[in-house]
Amino acid sequence: MTMICFALSQQSQTDDQVKAKRISDRVIIYNYMNVNVTAINSKNGIIIIDTHRSPSTMNTIKKSIEKDFGKKDFLFVINTHGDYDHASGNQVFPNATIIGHENCPEFMRNAPANSPQSIWYLNSILHKMNETIKKPTVNIQDKKKLQMDIEVWNKMLESVANEYKVTPPNKTFSNSLIMNLDNLTVKMIYCGNAHTDNDIFIYLPEEKIVFTGDIFTSKNSYGFTINRMNDIERVISSMDQILVDPAGVEVVIPGHGKCLSGNDFISLRNHLKEETVHLYKTLSTAQLIESMIKRNGIHQALKKYSEMTTKGKNKYYNKEEEFSILGNRYLRKGMLEEAIGVFNLYSEIFPNSALVYDYLGEAYMKKGKIDSAIVNYKKSLKIFPENKNAIEILKMLGDTVQIK
């Protein structure tokens, strides 16, 4: 049987913007604000894949699920990863077991939906919509849609600010987890460091469906950069574990956007394999620093690297995006000394990067060193005066922004 995504007919929805697509008799995708939430109607209870941007938006989807399935027995919630737009509605299911990779709880605690950076980001999107709707070139139909979007975003922001509580998985696994329910197998496979450090694939052999979270964003693109800091080989091996299953893959459900096909999944895997051939022919400074930190700690790692560079023994290449990945990896783990050390080295190698000083500002702010945070946010603004994140954070910190 070939599975095709199609619109759910004769459904009663609680919000006109929730778009439901039935994949099979027991699987429905709910797309809301361009985020996919999937409900699986097993005989044991309903399984939810990801929980959207906020408690309020997930509650909206939850009502649709209850009407479409005619039941309320939510058994499991599975997070494909811990990003706020996929896990901020976990608290809506207090009686369900929440499942994710073992790195997911720490990631969520260090990057909550209601952090200053997240609130600013959400407000910036809302601000752009409010500015767009005022333009005389926007037609009536687009204005009507924008007004609906603005109302939804306002509601979501209010929920994040006032209702949201970090609710990480209470059941975790390291490499893989297989659950055998009545006539349904759920296979969860860790992908390694890619989009985050806690991405998983979820495979339903009986349904021939794979959930990929943000690992894939379309049939032609990935939710991560292809470089030595990301564990591309593990992503490929995780895909191979699925592709070797006799059941096969017919439908791929990403974290955002439209379904992909099984052939798309194979093509993405093959392209990654081709890129990997070229990837490991060179050596990376960021990868070297990470291994040195693991062995000797941040201070010894930076000292050894400095000695290598002074003696002319540094034969590794420098790539800005790899330093960004490494520093943020530590930042999301709450390892602030390591994050600050990496970002400071990053700033020495790429002194004209506005991005690194923004990262340093965030790291120092989380460390409680507000003066250092202000200094670095101002450095970022001096290089890139349009950095609205820095402007808003400086206002929040009570500093007057003056660019010379």
C-alpha positions, 0 to 999 in steps of 0.5 A, a space after each residue: 500500500 502506498 501512503 499519500 498525505 491528503 487533507 482530513 475531510 469533515 473534521 472539526 477544528 478548533 482553529 482554522 489555521 490548524 491544517 490536518 493531513 491523514 497519513 493512514 487510518 491511525 496517523 494524522 499530521 497537524 501543521 500549525 504555524 509551520 510546525 508539524 505535530 503528529 498523532 498516532 492512534 495506537 490501541 494502547 493509547 495516543 502517541 504524540 510526536 513533538 508538542 509545538 511552540 507553546 502550551 496554548 498552541 499545543 492545547 489547540 492541536 490537542 483539542 483537534 486530536 481528541 475530536 478526530 480520534 474520539 479519545 483522550 488517552 495520551 500514552 506517550 509524547 516523543 520529542 524529536 529534539 529539544 528546540 522550543 518550537 518542538 517541545 514547548 507543549 510537553 506540559 500539556 500531557 501531564 499523564 503521558 510518558 515523555 520520551 527523548 534522547 538523554 541529552 534532551 533534558 539538559 538542552 531544554 533546561 539551558 535553552 528554554 522557550 522563555 529565555 530572553 533570547 527566545 522571547 526577543 526572537 519571537 517578538 522580532 517575528 511579530 514585529 515584522 508582521 506588524 510592520 508588513 501589515 501597515 504597508 500600502 502594497 499589501 492586498 486585502 487578502 494578505 492583510 486578512 491572513 497577516 491579521 490572523 497570524 498576528 493574533 496567533 503569535 500574540 497568543 503564543 507569546 503570552 503563553 510562553 511568557 506566562 504559562 510555559 514550564 520547562 518539561 523535559 523528557 522523563 524517559 530517555 535513552 542513549 543510542 536507541 529505544 524500541 517499543 513494541 505496542 499492540 500491532 505497532 513498533 516504534 523505533 527511536 534512533 539517536 542521530 549524533 550531533 547534527 541539528 542539535 546534540 539530541 536529534 532522533 529519528 522515529 521509525 514506524 515499520 508497520 506504517 512505513 513512516 519516518 519522523 526526522 525532526 529538523 534533521 531534514 528541512 526539504 528533499 534538497 536541504 538539511 537542518 545542519 551544516 555539513 562540516 567536521 563538527 557535525 556527526 555526519 557519519 552517525 546521521 548516515 548510519 542512523 538512516 541505514 538502520 532504517 533503510 535496512 528494515 524489510 518494511 521500507 520507508 514510504 513517508 518521511 515527516 519533517 519537523 516543518 513543511 510537507 511530507 517527503 517520500 521514501 525516495 527523498 530519504 534515500 537521496 538525502 542519505 546518498 548525498 550526505 555520503 558523497 559529501 562525507 568523502 570530501 569532508 574528512 580529508 582535512 583537519 579542523 581547529 574546532 575539532 582539535 579544540 573540542 578533543 583537547 577540552 575533553 582530555 585536559 579541560 578548557 584552560 589547558 586546551 587553550 594553553 596547548 593551542 596557543 603553544 602550538 600556534 606560537 611554534 608554528 605547529 598548527 596545521 589545522 584549518 579555521 572555519 567560523 561556522 565550526 567555532 559557532 557550533 562548538 561554542 553553542 554546544 557548550 552554551 546549550 549544555 550550561 558549560 559556560 566556562 568552556 563556551 566563553 573560552 571557545 568564543 574568546 578563541 573564536 573572536 581572536 581568529 575572527 575578530 571582525 565577526 559580529 556573531 561571535 561577540 553576540 554569542 559572548 554577550 549571551 554567555 557572559 549574561 548567563 554567567 551573571 557577568 553583566 558588564 562583560 555581556 554589555 561590552 560584547 553586545 556593544 562590540 557586536 553592534 559596532 561591527 553590525 549596527 543592524 543587530 536587533 538582538 543586541 539592541 534589545 538585550 542591551 535595553 533589557 540590561 538597562 544600557 543605553 545603546 550608542 554606536 560610534 
